[in-house]
Amino acid sequence: MTEDQFKDELQSAGSVATKKSAHFNQAKSRLLEAATEYLLSVGLANWSYRGCSRALGVSSNTLNYYFKSKDFLLAEILESMRRRDLPLLDTFKEVETDQFMELALAFWDVMSDVKQFPLGMAQFELYTLAMRDPDKYSTVMESEQLWIDGIKSILEKANYPEDELASASRLVIWTYRGLYLSLLASDHTQASNDRARSAFKELIRLLVAQFPKTKRA
Amino acid sequence: MTEDQFKDELQSAGSVATKKSAHFNQAKSRLLEAATEYLLSVGLANWSYRGCSRALGVSSNTLNYYFKSKDFLLAEILESMRRRDLPLLDTFKEVETDQFMELALAFWDVMSDVKQFPLGMAQFELYTLAMRDPDKYSTVMESEQLWIDGIKSILEKANYPEDELASASRLVIWTYRGLYLSLLASDHTQASNDRARSAFKELIRLLVAQFPKTKRA
């Protein structure tokens, strides 16, 4: 076999593999989407492999074929939940410093919408699982780092005091999580949302007060 | 029976009832203490009435006698967990404005000690139950108000901007909860504690920067 023939062979093997895999991936991604919706509707505490296969109308053999096992499926569902927020993070990175307050409140309003409650609840259930078994759920905390880095790049652009950049970024994310938890665990009324939102707004006000004056809106 | 005799009768009935009730209350309070320790050791997710009676070495009839039912016992355990933090809240109210940073960090260090982790974990498990069933667990959120009021009285003493007092107090509590959650759901190392602590410290720095200058340390 000449070098060119070998390359052709490789290429066609690759393209067959890709076609087969594209079909597999498409079916898998449809199942994953449905499995994620199912988890969000019942909550993490009530989720089971059997319940999931029943809800999706497929056998557990089919789930095994695409996801290998319960743990792998659950991991992929959690990963797919996590990815849902990422487009918002990209928006964050584009933001101008003088829009920081506006954007932070828009972010709050999107995330605290009642339609997002199932996702939020599943996330907190996931944190509580991670509390009891941090090794198994270590990716949960790793993915927080993406958000912390996103906030950091905004604060950096705004010339926030350099020594406090890392702390302030972590502060924003976990204040948001804490206030969001207070909303989810409360009576879910607009008044509860307003109270949590105004506390979040107060944090942003405190941060903006640290921006050098030329950078303020 | 004269009015005086009637009063005497009432008084002695009362004192018998009190004696009986003191004995009852003493036994109940010992059981409650043990039941609380049991819940902290297994976590809320793994807690059961049967497991609790077995761990305490008493029959479920005995538990029924003192606590009426599983739900009443659980409610009393949660109330007893909540009361554990209250002495700390009283310390808070005594604090001088120029000790605010010092006290906040001491508070963090006490609460984030590894010995407190079981209490913290049970609290977050409780919040996630409240998320799914806010009416049943409405007292969980009501008790947060005590803490918010405590912080408010400190910020008020420090002449924190009046319009933002309520928001800032809520901000402190839920930032603390959020950062504490990040610690519990992480790898529980000292490095994770340091990161969460420095974010909490940054919030306190931002708040102190709002105190009128004469009030600062």
Contacts between the chains, C-beta under 8 A, distances in Angstrom:
chain1	res1	chain2	res2	distance
A	43	B	132	6.3
A	45	B	45	7.5
A	45	B	128	7.6
A	45	B	132	7.7
A	121	B	128	7.4
A	121	B	131	5.0
A	121	B	132	6.9
A	124	B	124	7.7
A	124	B	127	7.1
A	124	B	128	5.3
A	124	B	131	6.5
A	125	B	128	5.4
A	127	B	124	7.1
A	127	B	181	5.8
A	127	B	184	7.9
A	127	B	185	4.5
A	128	B	45	7.6
A	128	B	121	7.4
A	128	B	124	5.3
A	128	B	125	5.4
A	128	B	128	5.3
A	128	B	185	7.8
A	130	B	185	4.0
A	130	B	186	8.0
A	131	B	121	5.0
A	131	B	124	6.5
A	131	B	181	7.9
A	131	B	184	4.4
A	131	B	185	5.2
A	132	B	43	6.3
A	132	B	45	7.7
A	132	B	121	6.9
A	134	B	185	6.8
A	134	B	186	6.4
A	134	B	187	5.3
A	134	B	188	6.3
A	135	B	187	7.8
A	137	B	185	7.5
A	138	B	187	7.1
A	140	B	185	6.5
A	141	B	182	7.4
A	141	B	185	6.0
A	141	B	186	5.0
A	141	B	187	7.7
A	144	B	182	7.2
A	164	B	202	5.5
A	164	B	205	7.5
A	166	B	195	7.8
A	166	B	198	7.6
A	167	B	195	8.0
A	167	B	198	4.5
A	167	B	199	4.8
A	167	B	201	6.9
A	167	B	202	4.0
A	168	B	199	7.6
A	168	B	202	5.4
A	170	B	179	7.6
A	170	B	182	7.6
A	170	B	195	6.3
A	170	B	196	7.3
A	170	B	198	7.8
A	170	B	199	4.1
A	171	B	175	6.8
A	171	B	179	7.7
A	171	B	199	4.2
A	171	B	200	7.7
A	171	B	202	5.2
A	171	B	203	5.6
A	173	B	178	8.0
A	174	B	175	6.8
A	174	B	178	3.7
A	174	B	179	4.7
A	174	B	181	7.2
A	174	B	182	5.1
A	174	B	196	7.5
A	174	B	199	6.5
A	175	B	171	6.8
A	175	B	174	6.8
A	175	B	175	4.4
A	175	B	178	5.6
A	175	B	203	7.4
A	176	B	178	7.3
A	177	B	178	4.4
A	177	B	181	6.7
A	177	B	182	7.6
A	178	B	173	8.0
A	178	B	174	3.7
A	178	B	175	5.6
A	178	B	176	7.3
A	178	B	177	4.5
A	178	B	178	2.6
A	178	B	179	7.3
A	178	B	181	7.0
A	179	B	170	7.6
A	179	B	171	7.7
A	179	B	174	4.7
A	179	B	178	7.3
A	181	B	127	5.8
A	181	B	131	7.9
A	181	B	174	7.2
A	181	B	177	6.7
A	181	B	178	7.0
A	181	B	181	7.4
A	182	B	141	7.4
A	182	B	144	7.2
A	182	B	170	7.6
A	182	B	174	5.1
A	182	B	177	7.5
A	184	B	127	7.9
A	184	B	131	4.5
A	185	B	127	4.5
A	185	B	128	7.8
A	185	B	130	4.0
A	185	B	131	5.1
A	185	B	134	6.8
A	185	B	137	7.5
A	185	B	140	6.5
A	185	B	141	6.0
A	186	B	130	8.0
A	186	B	134	6.4
A	186	B	141	5.0
A	187	B	134	5.3
A	187	B	135	7.8
A	187	B	138	7.1
A	187	B	141	7.7
A	188	B	134	6.3
A	195	B	166	7.8
A	195	B	167	8.0
A	195	B	170	6.3
A	196	B	170	7.3
A	196	B	174	7.5
A	198	B	166	7.6
A	198	B	167	4.4
A	198	B	170	7.7
A	199	B	167	4.7
A	199	B	168	7.5
A	199	B	170	4.1
A	199	B	171	4.2
A	199	B	174	6.5
A	200	B	171	7.7
A	201	B	167	6.9
A	202	B	164	5.4
A	202	B	167	4.0
A	202	B	168	5.4
A	202	B	171	5.2
A	203	B	171	5.7
A	203	B	175	7.4
A	203	B	203	7.5
A	203	B	206	7.8
A	205	B	164	7.5
A	206	B	203	7.8
A	206	B	206	4.0
A	206	B	207	7.0
A	206	B	209	7.5
A	206	B	210	7.0
A	207	B	206	7.0
A	209	B	206	7.6
A	209	B	209	7.0
A	209	B	210	7.6
A	210	B	206	7.0
A	210	B	209	7.6
